[in-house]
Amino acid sequence: MSNLRIGLIKEGKLPLDRRVALSPVSARYIEQNFNGVKVICQSSSHRAFTDQEYRDEDISVVDDISDCDVLLGVKEVPIEELIPGKTYFFFSHTIKAQEYNRELLKTILDKKITLIDYECLTNSTGNRLLAFGRYAGIVGAYNTIWAFGKRYRLFDVQRAKDCFDLHQLQQQFSQISLPAIKIALTGGGRVAKGAMEVLNGLGIRRVSPNQFVSENYPEPVYTQLNARDYHVHNQGEDFRRSDFFETPENYKSTFLTYAVHADILIAGAYWDPRAPVLFTPRDILGSDFKIKVIGDISCDIEGSIPSTLKATSIEEPLYDYNPSDHKIEPALTDEANITVMSIDNLPGELPRDASFDFGEDLIESVLPSLIDSDSQQILSRATITRDGLLTEHFSYLQEFVDGH
């Protein structure tokens, strides 16, 4: 595609997100290395990178981007800001028929917008090409440790949101000193790996799942748990990863094995609603249930973790879960409660680093398909709407759009 104009839109969804799909450096790289491609930045007062930073890289900054061919955002675009007939890239949160975005999808169809969802951009083996998971893990783990420190008045470090970048956040590590606690981390993907960067950076020793439940340590330790570590087949068959992800309803959770030893839970695993929950409200009431701080990075409301009753915000990151009454209370008010961190836009606390890495991945993995032919069907698989219709891959959303 020659003479392509790519517009970086100003985020409009509230609360405002400071991330952007392309950093100033990435935008300049595109203009210098892809003939006929121009990047236009819509002026924004709240973006992590200032307008001047884009101008310093010779990127045009304007108020009106309606003459651009492709528009790149991060969060859902407010309905009133959608421009008819354009091609948009953003996280639409519509592919699971999320009711709160039904009007958004209807409007996109009515305005004959081509919608390409970042979440659906995959390679030929089905692996996602773009995600903010690493930074969700980094910020989520840091916030969880910060919450533990606040709960027990152990240390007072800078919030992630107040750090200029990842380097400044890492400088806080030297001020954190933990007692001999045990931390359970679930997941094995980008989120879990990001969380492990923080735990390792804090010098917390990693132990095996078996050591976690069978040994005591004079220092803080953590274990990283994959699905096989806390699920067993209902009929006693061997755990098979492929079978678990295809039919998770055939398995039950054994997470209580770890919950009676862990002081902190950092939840970074993807959860399928068909899968068993990690534990129940009744389990929490057990005398041997030990977890006092939960960082739910995945943030499935009333999902795998019963104490996650709502998403928290960057401004108000914590609440207390009262297990006796199964209700939310003000944060850090009662020792019998569990402290919960369930921010649903964690990468927004490190927007500069998260945006830079996202843009680099976009340039490497997606931009060639946009500029040249989409020979690997990367864009085709991720296109939800085109010419006022749902594409074949997403035709299952028609009843949702119709309100059925």
ROKE-654886 format. One line per 5 residues: number of its first residue (from 1); their letters; for each residue x, y, z of N, C-alpha, C. Coordinates in pm, whole numbers, plus 50000, padded with zeros to 5 digits. Layout:
<atoms>
NUM> A> X:Y:Z:X:Y:Z:X:Y:Z ~ ...
</atoms>
This chain:
<atoms>
1> MSNLR> 50085:49881:50000:50000:50000:50000:50089:50125:50000 ~ 50090:50201:49890:50174:50320:49881:50099:50442:49932 ~ 50177:50546:49968:50119:50671:50018:50020:50646:50131 ~ 50061:50566:50227:49976:50531:50341:49996:50634:50452 ~ 49885:50686:50502:49889:50781:50613:49834:50712:50738
6> IGLIK> 49920:50697:50838:49883:50632:50963:49865:50739:51070 ~ 49749:50739:51133:49721:50836:51238:49722:50774:51376 ~ 49790:50840:51468:49791:50798:51609:49683:50879:51680 ~ 49574:50814:51718:49461:50887:51773:49482:50922:51920 ~ 49418:51030:51961:49416:51069:52102:49318:50979:52176
11> EGKLP> 49363:50917:52284:49275:50827:52359:49160:50907:52421 ~ 49039:50855:52405:48922:50927:52454:48842:50854:52561 ~ 48867:50724:52577:48790:50649:52675:48831:50689:52817 ~ 48734:50702:52904:48760:50735:53044:48761:50610:53129 ~ 48850:50599:53230:48957:50694:53259:49060:50696:53147
16> LDRRV> 49119:50812:53126:49211:50831:53015:49334:50741:53027 ~ 49372:50682:52916:49489:50595:52910:49603:50672:52846 ~ 49723:50662:52902:49837:50741:52854:49920:50667:52751 ~ 49884:50542:52719:49961:50466:52621:49931:50509:52479 ~ 50018:50469:52387:50001:50498:52245:50060:50381:52167
21> ALSPV> 50012:50361:52046:50056:50245:51968:50198:50258:51915 ~ 50244:50383:51895:50379:50406:51843:50445:50519:51922 ~ 50563:50493:51974:50640:50599:52040:50695:50694:51933 ~ 50743:50810:51972:50803:50901:51873:50916:50837:51794 ~ 51001:50762:51861:51114:50697:51793:51063:50594:51692
26> SARYI> 50961:50517:51730:50905:50417:51639:50839:50483:51519 ~ 50770:50595:51543:50705:50666:51434:50809:50717:51333 ~ 50917:50771:51384:51023:50819:51294:51084:50703:51216 ~ 51104:50590:51284:51163:50472:51218:51077:50430:51099 ~ 50946:50432:51115:50856:50393:51007:50873:50487:50888
31> EQNFN> 50875:50616:50912:50887:50711:50802:51021:50698:50730 ~ 51124:50662:50805:51257:50652:50745:51280:50520:50672 ~ 51204:50417:50706:51234:50284:50653:51123:50223:50567 ~ 51007:50287:50560:50898:50236:50477:50857:50346:50380 ~ 50894:50329:50255:50867:50430:50154:50717:50457:50139
36> GVKVI> 50681:50582:50132:50543:50619:50107:50454:50615:50229 ~ 50510:50587:50347:50430:50580:50469:50454:50705:50553 ~ 50348:50771:50592:50354:50892:50673:50280:50867:50803 ~ 50341:50905:50917:50276:50893:51048:50233:51030:51096 ~ 50107:51042:51133:50051:51168:51181:50005:51145:51326
41> CQSSS> 50042:51237:51414:50006:51223:51555:49898:51324:51591 ~ 49787:51276:51644:49682:51366:51691:49724:51425:51825 ~ 49714:51555:51838:49759:51623:51959:49685:51570:52082 ~ 49761:51552:52191:49703:51501:52315:49778:51560:52434 ~ 49703:51603:52534:49765:51660:52654:49794:51556:52760
46> HRAFT> 49742:51433:52743:49758:51333:52847:49841:51211:52804 ~ 49886:51209:52681:49968:51098:52633:50102:51095:52707 ~ 50158:50975:52728:50285:50962:52800:50398:51034:52727 ~ 50393:51036:52595:50488:51113:52515:50422:51244:52475 ~ 50491:51355:52497:50432:51484:52467:50430:51511:52317
51> DQEYR> 50348:51607:52278:50344:51647:52138:50482:51690:52091 ~ 50555:51759:52178:50688:51808:52139:50784:51693:52113 ~ 50770:51584:52187:50858:51469:52164:50837:51412:52024 ~ 50714:51416:51974:50689:51372:51836:50746:51474:51737 ~ 50726:51601:51766:50781:51704:51677:50933:51694:51670
56> DEDIS> 50995:51661:51783:51141:51649:51785:51190:51538:51693 ~ 51103:51443:51662:51138:51334:51571:51082:51361:51430 ~ 51042:51487:51407:50989:51529:51276:50859:51460:51239 ~ 50779:51428:51339:50647:51371:51317:50544:51482:51326 ~ 50455:51490:51230:50352:51594:51227:50253:51573:51341
61> VVDDI> 50220:51681:51410:50122:51679:51518:50006:51769:51478 ~ 49886:51714:51473:49768:51788:51426:49650:51761:51519 ~ 49547:51841:51504:49422:51817:51578:49328:51726:51501 ~ 49326:51739:51370:49232:51665:51286:49307:51557:51207 ~ 49271:51431:51230:49338:51320:51160:49243:51250:51063
66> SDCDV> 49138:51319:51022:49037:51257:50936:49088:51225:50796 ~ 49205:51281:50759:49259:51250:50626:49355:51131:50629 ~ 49368:51065:50744:49453:50946:50754:49377:50822:50705 ~ 49453:50726:50654:49391:50603:50603:49368:50501:50714 ~ 49465:50488:50802:49461:50390:50910:49480:50464:51042
71> LLGVK> 49396:50432:51139:49401:50498:51269:49435:50397:51378 ~ 49538:50428:51454:49586:50338:51559:49552:50396:51696 ~ 49479:50319:51775:49451:50356:51913:49498:50247:52006 ~ 49457:50256:52132:49486:50150:52230:49354:50097:52285 ~ 49282:50180:52361:49154:50137:52418:49041:50163:52318
76> EVPIE> 48919:50124:52356:48804:50145:52268:48788:50295:52236 ~ 48753:50322:52111:48730:50460:52069:48587:50498:52105 ~ 48567:50612:52171:48429:50655:52201:48345:50663:52073 ~ 48220:50621:52083:48132:50612:51966:48126:50744:51889 ~ 48117:50854:51961:48100:50983:51895:48227:51028:51822
81> ELIPG> 48341:50962:51848:48466:51001:51784:48502:50912:51664 ~ 48424:50810:51638:48453:50720:51525:48430:50792:51392 ~ 48524:50777:51301:48516:50841:51169:48470:50737:51067 ~ 48361:50761:50997:48308:50661:50902:48410:50623:50794 ~ 48405:50496:50756:48483:50447:50643:48630:50425:50668
86> KTYFF> 48678:50452:50789:48820:50438:50817:48855:50295:50859 ~ 48985:50266:50861:49036:50141:50916:49096:50171:51052 ~ 49045:50105:51154:49091:50127:51292:49159:50002:51346 ~ 49264:50024:51423:49324:49921:51506:49309:49965:51652 ~ 49248:49880:51736:49249:49903:51881:49197:49777:51950
91> FSHTI> 49211:49773:52080:49154:49663:52159:49005:49692:52176 ~ 48922:49620:52103:48780:49653:52101:48699:49588:52213 ~ 48750:49481:52269:48676:49407:52373:48533:49378:52329 ~ 48524:49317:52211:48392:49279:52158:48386:49131:52122 ~ 48499:49065:52108:48500:48929:52051:48439:48824:52143
96> KAQEY> 48422:48858:52270:48354:48767:52362:48211:48814:52386 ~ 48162:48896:52294:48025:48950:52304:48005:49024:52435 ~ 48104:49111:52466:48093:49191:52588:47979:49292:52573 ~ 47879:49277:52657:47757:49356:52643:47783:49506:52647 ~ 47879:49549:52729:47902:49692:52743:47958:49755:52616
101> NRELL> 48001:49675:52519:48052:49730:52393:47965:49693:52272 ~ 47841:49651:52298:47754:49615:52186:47723:49737:52099 ~ 47694:49851:52160:47665:49972:52083:47788:50017:52003 ~ 47905:49996:52060:48029:50029:51988:48039:49947:51861 ~ 48016:49817:51870:48026:49731:51753:47916:49764:51652
106> KTILD> 47796:49792:51698:47687:49829:51608:47721:49957:51532 ~ 47779:50054:51602:47814:50180:51538:47925:50161:51435 ~ 48020:50077:51467:48129:50047:51373:48073:49987:51245 ~ 47976:49899:51259:47911:49840:51142:47831:49946:51064 ~ 47757:50028:51137:47675:50131:51072:47761:50230:50995
111> KKITL> 47879:50259:51048:47968:50357:50984:48063:50293:50884 ~ 48042:50164:50858:48123:50089:50760:48273:50106:50786 ~ 48308:50090:50912:48448:50097:50955:48510:49958:50947 ~ 48633:49951:50903:48709:49826:50910:48779:49823:51046 ~ 48741:49727:51128:48797:49714:51263:48892:49596:51270
116> IDYEC> 49015:49623:51305:49116:49518:51326:49155:49522:51472 ~ 49136:49410:51540:49158:49403:51684:49298:49349:51714 ~ 49376:49426:51792:49511:49381:51828:49511:49242:51891 ~ 49408:49216:51971:49403:49089:52044:49396:48970:51950 ~ 49349:48993:51829:49328:48883:51734:49441:48870:51633
121> LTNST> 49542:48954:51642:49657:48945:51551:49746:48830:51595 ~ 49749:48724:51514:49823:48603:51551:49909:48557:51434 ~ 50007:48474:51466:50086:48412:51360:50017:48283:51315 ~ 50084:48209:51229:50021:48090:51170:49994:47980:51272 ~ 50063:47985:51387:50041:47883:51491:49944:47929:51598
126> GNRLL> 49888:48049:51581:49788:48097:51674:49841:48179:51789 ~ 49971:48207:51792:50027:48287:51900:50007:48436:51874 ~ 49970:48508:51977:49947:48652:51964:50074:48727:51929 ~ 50059:48828:51846:50174:48907:51802:50191:49035:51882 ~ 50081:49089:51934:50086:49215:52008:50014:49200:52141
131> AFGRY> 50077:49246:52247:50015:49240:52379:50094:49328:52475 ~ 50026:49371:52579:50091:49447:52686:50117:49358:52807 ~ 50111:49225:52788:50116:49133:52901:50238:49146:52989 ~ 50354:49168:52929:50476:49178:53010:50463:49291:53112 ~ 50412:49405:53068:50402:49519:53160:50288:49503:53260
136> AGIVG> 50183:49431:53221:50080:49396:53319:50142:49314:53431 ~ 50229:49219:53393:50295:49136:53493:50391:49213:53581 ~ 50470:49301:53519:50566:49380:53595:50495:49470:53695 ~ 50399:49547:53647:50330:49641:53735:50243:49566:53836 ~ 50179:49458:53792:50094:49383:53883:50171:49322:53999
141> AYNTI> 50286:49265:53971:50368:49206:54078:50421:49316:54171 ~ 50468:49425:54112:50519:49536:54194:50409:49591:54284 ~ 50290:49611:54227:50179:49664:54307:50139:49569:54420 ~ 50148:49439:54392:50112:49342:54495:50210:49346:54611 ~ 50338:49354:54579:50440:49366:54684:50423:49498:54758
146> WAFGK> 50394:49604:54683:50369:49735:54746:50250:49725:54842 ~ 50144:49655:54800:50026:49639:54885:50060:49563:55013 ~ 50143:49460:55002:50184:49385:55121:50260:49477:55217 ~ 50348:49560:55161:50422:49654:55244:50331:49754:55313 ~ 50227:49800:55241:50132:49894:55301:50051:49826:55411
151> RYRLF> 50010:49704:55385:49925:49633:55481:49998:49615:55615 ~ 50126:49578:55608:50200:49549:55731:50300:49657:55768 ~ 50289:49772:55701:50373:49889:55731:50522:49853:55734 ~ 50565:49786:55630:50703:49737:55622:50796:49834:55549 ~ 50744:49900:55447:50825:49992:55368:50732:50085:55292
156> DVQRA> 50788:50193:55246:50709:50292:55173:50786:50328:55046 ~ 50744:50273:54935:50814:50297:54808:50723:50372:54711 ~ 50781:50426:54608:50708:50502:54509:50611:50411:54434 ~ 50490:50461:54405:50396:50388:54322:50451:50374:54181 ~ 50413:50267:54113:50456:50247:53975:50412:50363:53888
161> KDCFD> 50291:50411:53910:50235:50519:53827:50314:50648:53840 ~ 50387:50661:53949:50465:50783:53972:50609:50771:53924 ~ 50645:50655:53872:50780:50634:53817:50781:50679:53672 ~ 50887:50746:53631:50897:50795:53493:50900:50679:53395 ~ 50971:50573:53432:50983:50458:53342:51021:50334:53423
166> LHQLQ> 51044:50225:53355:51077:50098:53421:51206:50109:53502 ~ 51302:50181:53449:51429:50196:53521:51408:50260:53657 ~ 51326:50363:53664:51300:50428:53792:51224:50334:53885 ~ 51134:50254:53831:51063:50156:53915:51163:50056:53973 ~ 51255:50009:53892:51353:49911:53940:51443:49970:54048
171> QQFSQ> 51460:50100:54048:51542:50164:54153:51475:50156:54290 ~ 51344:50128:54291:51273:50115:54418:51302:49982:54486 ~ 51352:49886:54411:51370:49750:54466:51459:49749:54589 ~ 51561:49832:54591:51657:49830:54702:51593:49874:54833 ~ 51477:49940:54825:51410:49988:54946:51309:49887:55001
176> ISLPA> 51293:49775:54931:51195:49675:54971:51263:49560:55044 ~ 51217:49536:55166:51269:49423:55246:51150:49343:55297 ~ 51145:49216:55259:51033:49130:55295:51071:49029:55401 ~ 50978:48993:55487:51004:48885:55584:51001:48749:55513 ~ 51009:48645:55589:51011:48509:55533:50869:48467:55494
181> IKIAL> 50823:48519:55382:50689:48487:55333:50698:48397:55210 ~ 50583:48343:55172:50574:48261:55052:50476:48324:54954 ~ 50517:48330:54827:50439:48393:54723:50408:48291:54615 ~ 50281:48275:54582:50240:48185:54473:50205:48269:54351 ~ 50265:48235:54238:50240:48304:54111:50182:48205:54013
186> TGGGR> 50066:48235:53955:50006:48145:53856:50029:48200:53715 ~ 50044:48108:53621:50060:48146:53481:50199:48117:53428 ~ 50208:48108:53296:50337:48079:53234:50364:48161:53110 ~ 50277:48260:53082:50293:48341:52962:50360:48474:52987 ~ 50327:48572:52902:50389:48704:52913:50369:48767:53050
191> VAKGA> 50247:48755:53103:50216:48816:53233:50302:48756:53342 ~ 50308:48625:53349:50386:48558:53453:50534:48590:53440 ~ 50583:48594:53318:50725:48626:53298:50756:48769:53342 ~ 50662:48862:53315:50680:48998:53363:50683:49005:53515 ~ 50593:48931:53578:50590:48927:53725:50720:48869:53780
196> MEVLN> 50773:48768:53714:50897:48706:53759:51016:48803:53749 ~ 51010:48895:53653:51115:48997:53644:51123:49076:53774 ~ 51008:49108:53830:51005:49184:53955:51049:49098:54072 ~ 50996:48978:54083:51030:48890:54196:51178:48857:54195 ~ 51231:48828:54077:51375:48801:54066:51456:48926:54095
201> GLGIR> 51407:49041:54047:51477:49167:54071:51482:49203:54218 ~ 51384:49159:54293:51383:49181:54438:51470:49081:54513 ~ 51528:48987:54439:51614:48886:54502:51536:48779:54576 ~ 51408:48760:54541:51327:48657:54606:51359:48523:54542 ~ 51389:48427:54625:51430:48295:54577:51312:48219:54517
206> RVSPN> 51335:48158:54401:51233:48076:54338:51251:47930:54381 ~ 51141:47866:54419:51145:47726:54460:51043:47648:54378 ~ 51056:47518:54376:50963:47435:54302:50830:47427:54375 ~ 50723:47392:54305:50593:47376:54372:50599:47278:54489 ~ 50674:47171:54472:50684:47072:54580:50758:47130:54700
211> QFVSE> 50868:47202:54675:50941:47264:54785:50855:47368:54855 ~ 50772:47437:54778:50687:47542:54834:50595:47488:54943 ~ 50542:47368:54924:50447:47312:55019:50512:47221:55123 ~ 50636:47182:55101:50697:47083:55191:50811:47138:55275 ~ 50861:47256:55243:50976:47308:55315:50948:47449:55367
216> NYPEP> 51019:47483:55475:51013:47619:55529:51146:47689:55501 ~ 51140:47821:55490:51259:47897:55453:51274:48019:55544 ~ 51398:48058:55571:51422:48176:55655:51421:48306:55576 ~ 51374:48299:55452:51377:48412:55360:51249:48407:55275 ~ 51215:48517:55207:51099:48513:55118:51127:48425:54997
221> VYTQL> 51026:48348:54954:51040:48262:54837:50913:48273:54752 ~ 50924:48231:54627:50805:48223:54542:50812:48098:54457 ~ 50695:48053:54415:50688:47945:54320:50598:47987:54205 ~ 50634:47942:54086:50555:47972:53966:50477:47847:53928 ~ 50344:47860:53920:50256:47746:53901:50193:47748:53762
226> NARDY> 50212:47640:53688:50142:47621:53562:50012:47546:53588 ~ 49928:47539:53488:49797:47476:53505:49808:47334:53558 ~ 49909:47259:53515:49923:47120:53560:49954:47109:53709 ~ 50004:47218:53768:50042:47213:53909:49923:47222:54003 ~ 49809:47274:53953:49694:47288:54044:49563:47244:53980
231> HVHNQ> 49572:47151:53885:49451:47089:53828:49471:46939:53815 ~ 49367:46865:53841:49368:46720:53818:49241:46683:53742 ~ 49250:46576:53666:49136:46530:53587:49030:46469:53678 ~ 48904:46499:53648:48794:46449:53732:48790:46297:53740 ~ 48834:46229:53633:48829:46083:53629:48964:46020:53659
236> GEDFR> 49058:46098:53709:49187:46044:53747:49284:46023:53633 ~ 49251:46071:53514:49342:46056:53401:49459:46152:53414 ~ 49566:46121:53341:49683:46208:53343:49649:46346:53290 ~ 49714:46447:53345:49694:46583:53296:49760:46597:53160 ~ 49683:46645:53064:49738:46677:52932:49702:46822:52901
241> RSDFF> 49803:46901:52874:49782:47045:52856:49680:47074:52746 ~ 49693:47007:52633:49601:47032:52522:49458:46997:52561 ~ 49442:46886:52634:49309:46845:52676:49250:46945:52776 ~ 49335:46996:52866:49288:47091:52965:49234:47217:52898 ~ 49304:47270:52800:49260:47393:52735:49142:47369:52642
246> ETPEN> 49124:47246:52594:49008:47216:52510:48884:47187:52593 ~ 48902:47114:52703:48788:47076:52787:48820:47100:52935 ~ 48836:47225:52975:48873:47253:53115:48767:47210:53215 ~ 48644:47193:53167:48537:47151:53258:48558:47008:53310 ~ 48651:46935:53249:48679:46798:53293:48782:46792:53404
251> YKSTF> 48819:46907:53457:48924:46912:53560:48873:46984:53685 ~ 48940:46958:53795:48909:47028:53920:49037:47088:53976 ~ 49019:47191:54058:49133:47264:54112:49185:47200:54240 ~ 49317:47201:54253:49381:47157:54378:49461:47272:54437 ~ 49421:47396:54404:49500:47511:54445:49508:47527:54597
256> LTYAV> 49412:47472:54669:49418:47483:54815:49547:47425:54872 ~ 49607:47332:54798:49737:47277:54839:49838:47389:54862 ~ 49830:47493:54780:49923:47606:54789:49867:47720:54874 ~ 49734:47735:54876:49672:47845:54950:49693:47834:55100 ~ 49718:47715:55150:49742:47699:55294:49887:47727:55331
261> HADIL> 49970:47756:55231:50111:47789:55257:50147:47929:55212 ~ 50071:47986:55117:50107:48114:55058:50055:48232:55140 ~ 50138:48334:55153:50095:48460:55213:50041:48556:55107 ~ 50096:48544:54986:50058:48631:54875:50025:48545:54754 ~ 49920:48583:54681:49888:48522:54553:49897:48629:54445
266> IAGAY> 49976:48602:54343:49979:48686:54223:49921:48604:54110 ~ 49803:48642:54064:49730:48562:53964:49757:48618:53825 ~ 49830:48542:53744:49864:48587:53610:49823:48490:53502 ~ 49745:48389:53538:49706:48286:53441:49576:48323:53371 ~ 49569:48289:53244:49443:48304:53170:49341:48208:53229
271> WDPRA> 49216:48253:53240:49111:48167:53296:48994:48158:53199 ~ 48955:48035:53170:48838:48006:53087:48719:47987:53180 ~ 48607:48054:53154:48489:48039:53241:48443:47894:53258 ~ 48482:47806:53166:48446:47665:53180:48536:47594:53280 ~ 48648:47654:53315:48746:47591:53403:48704:47607:53550
276> PVLFT> 48757:47522:53637:48724:47536:53780:48785:47663:53837 ~ 48724:47717:53940:48781:47832:54011:48899:47783:54095 ~ 48988:47875:54130:49103:47834:54212:49058:47787:54349 ~ 48966:47864:54408:48910:47827:54539:48778:47899:54554 ~ 48701:47864:54654:48567:47917:54674:48564:48009:54796
281> PRDIL> 48457:48089:54811:48444:48170:54933:48446:48085:55059 ~ 48389:47964:55053:48391:47875:55170:48534:47832:55202 ~ 48614:47809:55098:48754:47770:55120:48830:47878:55197 ~ 48801:48004:55166:48872:48113:55232:48844:48114:55382 ~ 48726:48068:55420:48689:48068:55562:48757:47956:55640
286> GSDFK> 48822:47865:55570:48891:47757:55639:49002:47809:55729 ~ 49023:47745:55841:49121:47792:55940:49264:47787:55887 ~ 49288:47703:55785:49425:47692:55735:49449:47773:55607 ~ 49347:47846:55560:49367:47931:55442:49453:48050:55484 ~ 49565:48073:55415:49666:48165:55466:49678:48296:55388
291> IKVIG> 49636:48299:55265:49661:48415:55178:49597:48542:55234 ~ 49676:48649:55242:49628:48776:55295:49632:48889:55193 ~ 49711:48873:55087:49718:48975:54982:49707:48905:54847 ~ 49617:48954:54763:49598:48896:54629:49615:49006:54525 ~ 49705:48982:54432:49718:49068:54316:49660:48994:54197
296> DISCD> 49538:49031:54157:49472:48961:54048:49498:49036:53918 ~ 49607:49001:53852:49645:49068:53728:49545:49037:53617 ~ 49498:48914:53614:49402:48874:53511:49269:48947:53527 ~ 49231:48974:53651:49112:49055:53684:48985:49002:53616 ~ 48953:48877:53642:48825:48821:53596:48723:48843:53708
301> IEGSI> 48632:48936:53687:48536:48972:53792:48448:48853:53824 ~ 48445:48816:53954:48370:48700:54001:48405:48577:53917 ~ 48534:48563:53889:48582:48453:53807:48655:48348:53887 ~ 48782:48328:53855:48857:48219:53918:48890:48246:54064 ~ 48889:48374:54104:48922:48412:54241:48802:48483:54302
306> PSTLK> 48738:48425:54401:48610:48478:54450:48620:48615:54515 ~ 48739:48655:54558:48754:48786:54621:48760:48899:54518 ~ 48774:48867:54391:48777:48970:54287:48634:49006:54248 ~ 48579:49100:54322:48440:49139:54302:48428:49264:54214 ~ 48539:49332:54191:48538:49449:54103:48681:49477:54058
311> ATSIE> 48692:49555:53952:48822:49603:53909:48854:49730:53987 ~ 48979:49745:54027:49022:49868:54090:49087:49959:53986 ~ 49124:50077:54026:49180:50174:53933:49322:50212:53974 ~ 49392:50275:53882:49527:50322:53914:49521:50421:54029 ~ 49418:50503:54033:49404:50603:54140:49367:50537:54274
316> EPLYD> 49283:50435:54270:49242:50364:54393:49267:50215:54371 ~ 49389:50169:54396:49432:50036:54354:49386:49920:54442 ~ 49345:49947:54565:49319:49839:54659:49178:49845:54718 ~ 49131:49729:54760:49015:49721:54849:49034:49600:54939 ~ 48957:49593:55044:48956:49477:55133:48839:49387:55097
321> YNPSD> 48865:49257:55100:48758:49159:55083:48728:49097:55218 ~ 48603:49113:55262:48558:49054:55389:48507:48914:55359 ~ 48583:48809:55395:48541:48672:55360:48419:48624:55437 ~ 48397:48677:55554:48282:48633:55633:48150:48675:55569 ~ 48148:48795:55514:48025:48848:55453:48031:48851:55302
326> HKIEP> 48144:48808:55243:48163:48808:55098:48129:48944:55040 ~ 48198:49046:55091:48171:49181:55042:48297:49266:55046 ~ 48289:49378:54977:48401:49472:54969:48396:49570:55085 ~ 48513:49598:55142:48526:49699:55246:48645:49789:55212 ~ 48657:49904:55278:48771:49993:55250:48904:49923:55272
331> ALTDE> 49001:49961:55193:49131:49894:55196:49201:49911:55332 ~ 49265:49804:55374:49354:49804:55491:49282:49844:55619 ~ 49161:49790:55638:49082:49829:55755:49067:49718:55859 ~ 49090:49593:55821:49066:49484:55916:49163:49371:55887 ~ 49232:49324:55986:49331:49218:55969:49268:49088:55923
336> ANITV> 49138:49069:55948:49071:48946:55906:49039:48947:55757 ~ 49049:49063:55695:49018:49075:55553:49137:49036:55465 ~ 49108:49020:55337:49212:48998:55236:49227:49128:55157 ~ 49350:49172:55139:49376:49292:55059:49385:49253:54912 ~ 49306:49320:54828:49298:49284:54686:49346:49400:54599
341> MSIDN> 49432:49369:54502:49474:49462:54397:49423:49404:54266 ~ 49332:49473:54198:49272:49418:54076:49259:49526:53969 ~ 49363:49603:53948:49363:49707:53845:49353:49640:53708 ~ 49263:49692:53624:49241:49625:53495:49315:49690:53378 ~ 49395:49794:53406:49479:49852:53300:49620:49879:53353
346> LPGEL> 49680:49775:53408:49810:49786:53473:49920:49844:53385 ~ 49930:49806:53256:50038:49862:53174:50033:50014:53165 ~ 49916:50072:53193:49902:50217:53190:49984:50288:53297 ~ 50038:50213:53393:50122:50274:53495:50266:50292:53448 ~ 50304:50221:53344:50437:50239:53281:50415:50264:53132
351> PRDAS> 50346:50371:53099:50301:50389:52960:50414:50411:52860 ~ 50524:50471:52901:50631:50497:52805:50696:50366:52760 ~ 50736:50285:52856:50801:50157:52821:50703:50066:52749 ~ 50580:50057:52800:50481:49968:52739:50453:50010:52596 ~ 50442:50139:52571:50414:50188:52436:50531:50162:52342
356> FDFGE> 50652:50184:52391:50770:50162:52306:50779:50017:52261 ~ 50766:49924:52355:50776:49782:52321:50663:49739:52228 ~ 50542:49790:52254:50427:49757:52170:50451:49803:52026 ~ 50502:49925:52012:50529:49978:51880:50636:49900:51805 ~ 50738:49857:51877:50843:49778:51814:50787:49646:51760
361> DLIES> 50701:49583:51838:50639:49457:51794:50546:49481:51676 ~ 50474:49593:51679:50383:49626:51570:50460:49643:51439 ~ 50573:49713:51446:50655:49736:51326:50708:49604:51271 ~ 50755:49519:51360:50817:49394:51316:50715:49292:51266 ~ 50604:49280:51335:50514:49167:51310:50389:49200:51229
366> VLPSL> 50347:49326:51228:50218:49361:51168:50231:49458:51051 ~ 50315:49558:51066:50323:49662:50963:50353:49608:50824 ~ 50442:49510:50808:50467:49457:50673:50340:49404:50605 ~ 50250:49344:50683:50125:49293:50625:50032:49407:50584 ~ 50042:49519:50654:49959:49634:50622:50008:49705:50497
371> IDSDS> 50140:49714:50481:50199:49788:50370:50204:49703:50243 ~ 50243:49579:50256:50250:49490:50141:50126:49400:50140 ~ 50136:49286:50080:50023:49193:50078:50014:49119:50211 ~ 49893:49091:50251:49871:49017:50376:49878:48868:50346 ~ 49994:48824:50297:50009:48687:50247:49988:48583:50356
376> QQILS> 50020:48617:50482:50003:48522:50592:49867:48538:50660 ~ 49783:48626:50605:49648:48649:50657:49647:48694:50803 ~ 49752:48762:50842:49758:48815:50979:49647:48917:51002 ~ 49630:49009:50909:49526:49110:50922:49388:49051:50898 ~ 49380:48960:50804:49251:48898:50772:49192:48828:50893
381> RATIT> 49275:48753:50965:49226:48680:51083:49180:48773:51194 ~ 49232:48896:51196:49202:48989:51305:49099:49094:51267 ~ 49049:49090:51143:48951:49189:51098:48811:49146:51139 ~ 48750:49224:51225:48617:49191:51278:48507:49240:51185 ~ 48522:49362:51133:48420:49419:51045:48483:49476:50919
386> RDGLL> 48406:49475:50812:48448:49537:50685:48324:49568:50603 ~ 48316:49689:50549:48206:49729:50461:48068:49710:50525 ~ 48060:49734:50653:47932:49728:50721:47887:49589:50761 ~ 47976:49490:50746:47942:49352:50779:48047:49290:50869 ~ 48005:49191:50946:48101:49110:51021:48172:49018:50923
391> TEHFS> 48302:48998:50943:48376:48906:50857:48342:48762:50895 ~ 48383:48671:50810:48350:48530:50832:48399:48480:50967 ~ 48520:48520:51007:48576:48473:51134:48490:48515:51253 ~ 48419:48627:51238:48346:48683:51352:48195:48690:51327 ~ 48148:48610:51234:48005:48608:51204:47922:48561:51323
396> YLQEF> 47987:48490:51417:47916:48443:51535:47864:48558:51622 ~ 47915:48680:51598:47874:48795:51677:47744:48859:51627 ~ 47686:48807:51517:47569:48871:51459:47451:48873:51555 ~ 47425:48763:51622:47313:48761:51717:47338:48859:51832 ~ 47465:48871:51873:47500:48968:51978:47471:49110:51929
401> VDGH> 47512:49140:51807:47487:49273:51750:47337:49300:51742 ~ 47260:49198:51708:47115:49213:51692:47042:49219:51827 ~ 47117:49197:51934:47057:49206:52067:46993:49079:52117 ~ 47024:48966:52051:46966:48839:52095:47060:48768:52193
</atoms>
